[in-house]
């Protein structure tokens, strides 16, 4: 290895596990132990606060034509975890998730399409509090293959951006020179591993 400058190490080619551009047809159940749903908001216009939902369930159905795929997910609203007990209790209260009256968040989608740049888009509807709004997920299928227990798994990742005002979650508190405690935009990142139930 040279001590100075650069050197050429050759060309590295990466191949998707499972090979295909779309998952195999079948009904896939989300493995929540190996999946995550996280949301990020800004605090005082400065640092980011990260939260995740620790309890959720869902099913992904992929037909022979993958563009007709459907997704059904239910999230336990009370499972929000930001690493701070006092903040989590406030998020569960009526100012935000109001889990006493709205214990679950639900996302449903039927059909995917190719968006700009050849990326998949999963248009669906999110029900949060008493409001249902259209939400587009930017979706990536990252591959599929056998697991050590004789099953078949597929992996997906998705991102989207939500506006709290769209779901009537508009509590805020201005401090100091009028800076809001929490930003109105939530960035959501989803990583899912699903197990094939029937092909």
C-alpha positions, 0 to 999 in steps of 0.5 A: 500500500503506498504511503502517499497519494491514491491507489486503485483497488479494482472494481466492486460490484454489489448484487441484491440478495435474492436477485429480483427487482420485486419480492416473490409473490405471496403473503408476508407477515412483518417480523416486528423483532427485526423491523422498526418504525421511527420518527424524527422531530426538531426540538427548539429549532435546533436538535433532533428528537428521535422516537420509535414505536415498539409494538406494531403488526402488519401484512404485505400481500404481493400478487404476481403483478407486484404493482398490485401489492397491498399493505396493512399495518397497525401501530400501538400508539402507546408504544412510543419511546423517545428515551425520556419517560416524561416526554413519552407520557406527554406524547401519549396524552391528549396534546399529541397521540391521545392514546386513551381515545385513539389507541392505534395508528393504521396505515393501508395501501393497495398498489405501488408505482414507479416514481421519479428516478425509478424509485418505488412509491407506495401511496396509502392512507394513514389514520392518526387520531380521528383523521385519515390522510393520504401518505406516500412512502418512498419504498425500497425493496432490499432483497429476499432469501431463505432464513436459518429456520426454513422460512423465506424473508424479504426486506423493505425500507421506506421514508416519508414526511408528515405534517402534524397539522394535517392530523390535528396534532397542532399542540405547540408552545412558544418559548423565549423569542417565539421558537416552537418547542417541537417542529411541525414536520415529522420525518418517518423512516421504516425498516421492515423484515417480513416472513413469507406465510404462503406463496 
